[in-house]
Amino acid sequence: MSCIQHDGALVAPNVCRSATEISILDSRDLDQEEIVIHEKSSRREVLRTLGAGATVWMAGGIAQAAELPLRTSGLEHIGMTVPDQEAAAKFYGRIFDPQLFQERDPPPRFYVRTGISYIAFGGAAADRPPAIDHFCALVEDYKPQEMRKALEEAGITVSGRGPLGMPADADGLRLQLLGVPGGLARTIIPSSRITQDEPAVQAIGFDHIILTVSDPEKSAAHYRKFFGMEVSRTKKPDRIWFAAAKTRLGLEPVAAGKMPSIERICFKVAGFDRRAITEKLKKLNVEIAPSDEKDAVRFKDPNGFVMELKAGV
């Protein structure tokens, strides 16, 4: 088996659901800091390279129900809990889409579309800080009861009852599963249009979501059950990447003194121009955040969440 190493990092290949056929992603789809295995490899070679963790995952995958790993069309939305849902929605509406949406019935909950993705804004308890409460993946031919059974058989904790239950990882970060094609529910109606001005950017949808976790290897074992083997690992920054159709999920160690979280969302933007977007955000009094990505723009919202914008393909 031939592979490339860089800064001592090693990439895991993208393993097919059959567990006997190993398919490798095209290296052009990955960042330069990633190490990619370029050719098909035997199951034995891959296991020898990846170690015991891969052995457990592949053996477990054979025993798991057909629902796992997910047949997903990608990561679709996030849910925030914030002190003022409407104010948060208006902030994001000026950036992504000035037409807001809300639940028809109480309690008040607002929504902003970001291309084919969206952000949901719910209320936070008075004694709790703002948080990104969950992220969502869409699933082909989704059957809630069968999925819940498969999750429980795989040893995955599910919080909540019935179809609204969400699997949680070891840090309590929750992943919602919904059926394709997703989108806003029928109980959601147009709210108000906050301005006739064009939004600052033309969003396409999510590019990736970053989770900060207490134990990256333990979290990687958890998310392999949903998304298959990780597609790459990087050292600078230290991340483990999973593919979810045209979107990605990244895991990185949580910083000392901080709690694990759904840390950052990256959106794909049409006609991306870093300088022009930065100026538009500044005119909206949006705080620009520092970024280690030269081809991206980061900003901070009033609740302290950092978001990222990058060119869409």
Phi, psi and omega in degrees: 000131177258143178209166179246139176242148180210125181055029175078005182272158179226134181261141171271141179284165176275114188264132179292161183293339183290341182067001176244346179247124181252116178250142186248134178290150174295130184296341181290342180279356188243160181289159182297332182283356184266150179254129189239137173273120194270343187228163180296141183230155177288157179302319182296319181295318180295317179298320180295324180286318187274339177091192188295328182301320179292324179300315180297315182297315185291321178294318179293326182296327179294324183278339184289157178293168184297342181291339183237139352299162184295143166266084191256147173264003174128174176280133193242321179208166172234156175241130177252147167245120188221159181296324182229098184297317184292319179296320179296318179297321180294322177301309181287332179297323179293334181272317190249317184194112184290348176275107180274159175231159179210163175293142180293323184245156177294159005283159183297132178212131185243161184219143173231127178280140178232073188072230178276359175256177174202165176242133176254139183239112177247167182282146177256144175298151186300330183264011182240140179286161175303149181206153165273108193286324181197164169233159190232139171243139177270144187234132176293138177051049186288126177237102188307315184292318179293323179295315180299319178298316180297320179296315180295321178294332178275002178077026182261129179289132177242121178266135182092160183257158174063204185293345180272357178295143181235132173292142181237147177273186185296338178266003180083008178284131191255138178244116176274142177243128178224162182279150173294139011264007178070217182091178181292140182289165182292341179279359183259133184234161175300140179258267179222155172263118190279343179196158173268356177291150176292151176294162182295327181222160173256095184286145174261320182157188179291143166263307178202165176235135179252128173252134170261127190230156183284329181222094185304321182291320178294319178293322178299319178299323178294310186283344172298328180295334180265317190244006183079190182295149175300149182268339179194165173225144177235155178259325182230092000282164182282101184218153171244128186248136172243147176262138174227085187057239182269007177244171181223156174239127180245140176246135174218155182296139177289143180292151180302135179085358179248161178266147174304147184198165164280098199278317189205144178243134177248130181251139172278136185233135177284144178061041185296127174223109188303313183294314182296318180294319178301317180294319179297317180295319179297323178295335177270009181061035177270132181285123177278132182257150177296149182222140174267007178253118184289338181251039180212160174236131176247146175221159181247134180271173183298342179263006176092002179281136178259129179242158182230144176239137177213169183293136174271158180249000000 
